[in-house]
Amino acid sequence: MAGGVVKYRHLSRSSSHRQALLRNLVTSLFKHESISTTWHKAKEAQRLAEKLITLGKKNTDASKRRALSIFYEPHALLPKLFGPLRERYADRPGGYTRVLRIEPTREDQSPSAILELVDGPKDMRFAMTARTIAKVRADGKDINDMTAGNIAKVTRFRKDGEVELERMVGRFSRLNASGDEGVEQVKKRKVYPPIEDSR
């Protein structure tokens, strides 16, 4: 059907292969709370992850059976989905995951991204906001509007968000005082193998 509206990304796979890929990505996301993949795969996996958390918030037998059919490791992940994650997102009306673009990591230079659960221990925006606050305080400047907006976003639905943010700001302040910025140096990978001279 030429010119039709595409309702989802096919990801150059058959239907069964696409479903297996998304199930695998979502299983890894709930296991590790943050995964790195291509941007298109992350956006498609985000849709399924949001639906799973909504099922976890419903907490009915039908929702448990549906989640059981999606996870590859259901007996390890169902208690997490219907326990800590349900409590974490009880007051949040939506937006349980976040996709952050990063530099391409694969050799074909496909757009890469990080898919993460928000308000968790690996929340990238929370850590970056704390680092910015520590740097601003060390320089003796005032917090700008963008940073104030980020502070409101990262602490809004997080339990004891202000206390945790201050704890992380203190951690970054100690790192700055010792001369360490708290960020590991990223080693650039060679995208293409070196060309050998065959003369």
Stockholm file with secondary structure:
# STOCKHOLM 1.0

chainA/1-199         MAGGVVKYRHLSRSSSHRQALLRNLVTSLFKHESISTTWHKAKEAQRLAEKLITLGKKNTDASKRRALSIFYEPHALLPKLFGPLRERYADRPGGYTRVLRIEPTREDQSPSAILELVDGPKDMRFAMTARTIAKVRADGKDINDMTAGNIAKVTRFRKDGEVELERMVGRFSRLNASGDEGVEQVKKRKVYPPIEDSR
#=GR chainA/1-199 SS CTTCCCCSCCTTSCHHHHHHHHHHHHHHHHHHSEEEEEHHHHHHHHHHHHHHHHHHHHCCHHHHHHHHHHCSSHHHHHHHIIIIIHHHTSSCCSCCEEEEEECCCSTTCCCEEEEEETTSTTCHHHHHHHHHHHHHHHHTCCCCHHHHHHHHHHHHSSTTHHHHHHHHHHHHHHHHHTTCCSCCCCCCCCSSCCCCCCC
#=GC SS_cons         CTTCCCCSCCTTSCHHHHHHHHHHHHHHHHHHSEEEEEHHHHHHHHHHHHHHHHHHHHCCHHHHHHHHHHCSSHHHHHHHIIIIIHHHTSSCCSCCEEEEEECCCSTTCCCEEEEEETTSTTCHHHHHHHHHHHHHHHHTCCCCHHHHHHHHHHHHSSTTHHHHHHHHHHHHHHHHHTTCCSCCCCCCCCSSCCCCCCC
//
